[in-house]
């Protein structure tokens, strides 16, 4: 069974554990939000609103317990969407309650005007309007409030009612825009998850310490930026974070591939040597690693590993019979496995291993040390 062979190699790496740690860390932010805002929700929306928020948080925790970071990060984005929606609803409920209370009070002009000023100065209203209403409209509202306090009591009541209606329209418009933005943020979460997943699949453990530390610092900064964007429903910030995560992955992927190729080269040389071959190596102009291995009396193996691909080309020297060829390749698989490189044969050449492979496959080691 001599002649050209084909196979694939890869260095197994499972980022699930790290991503579960990240998800567990992120879940603490949800818990902190509930501690800060739980009483506000319960006071303005009732116990059910607080229960909904706690359930969303517990779903994320259950994903951690069940070892499912993909579902967990999706539920994490959903939780932030729910939290912000509940907070907006609570603010709206509080505004309604204040307005209803004002209507029941004496309709004296001074009290109506005071109510308008209080509504304008309310932090939640200012935060909503400053983000989602044009500067010219905010200036018009501020000017209208200043002039509402002039004239007779009847005129003040009329002008303050008009101003309150204008404020309500402005708040409704701002809330509508905030809701549309929240929907867009939710739609962007899967893209963020996919980008973070791709980044997590990079086996940066193979990089030098200083390079690995730079990567970790950059990854941490981007995760913080994405988390802040989610919490604040900052769509532009979230999209920017996604782009930067993808850029970081693109920047480090060739470095990781290069490190993997170096590890593979050492593993192949050591594996061939341990299988009884004398090994000579060279690197071609395109970066292809070529190993020429010879053994006594007529054994020879040629290995070509090209950069940027997991495919490896094997050529077992002529003079091997079918069973000997299979045993040599499988011995090489086992040696590579002990060194952290998994070799899977996708093309055995002119024939199949057959019964010889069936007898030997249980001895092939996959994985190995890093």
GIMONOR-V548692 format. One line per field, one symbol per residue. ss: DSSP state (A for helix, B for strand, O for the rest). phi: phi as a letter, one per 20 degrees, with the letter a starting at -180 (. if undefined). burial: 1 if it has 9 or more other C-alpha atoms within 8 Angstrom, else 0. Layout:
ss->???
phi->???
burial->???
//
This chain:
ss->OOBBBBBBBBOOOOOAAAAAAAAAAAAAAAAAAAAAAAAAAAAAAOAAAAAAAAAAAAAAAAAAAOOOAAAAAAAAAAAAAAAAAAAAAAAAAAAAAAAAAAAAOOOOAAAAAAAAAAAAAOAAAAAAAAAAOOAAAAAAAAAAAAAOOOOOAAAAAAAAAAAAAAAAAAAAAAAAAAAAAAAAAAAAAAAAAAAAAAAAOOOAAAOOAAAAAAAAAAAAAAAAAAAAAAAAOOAAAAAAAAAAAAAAAAAAAAAAAAAAAAAAAAAAAAAAAAOOOBBBBBBOOOOOBBBBBBBOOOBBBBBBBOOOOOBBBBBBOOOOOAAAAAAAAAAAAAAAAAOOOBBBBBBOOOOOOAAAAAAAAAAOOOOOOO
phi->.eofccbccbdgbdegffffffffffffffffffffdgfffffednfffffffffffffffffffemcfgffffffffffffgffffffffffffffffffffffgefgfffffffffffefgfffffffedcfffffffffffffefedofgffffffffffffffffffffffffffffffffgfefgffffffffffffeffeffgffffffffffffffffffffffelefffffffffffffffffegfffffffffffffffffffffendeddcbcfgenfeddddcbfecfbcdccdefnbefcddcegfoeegffffffffffgfffgfdndeddedbenfbdgmfffgfdffeeedonfe
burial->1111111110100000001100110010011011000110110111101100110110111011000110011111111111111111111011000000010000001011101110000000110111011000010010011001100010111011101101100110111011101101110110011011011111000110000100100110011011001110111011101101110110011111111110011011101110101110000000011111111000111111111001111111100101101110011111111111111000011000100111010001111100
//
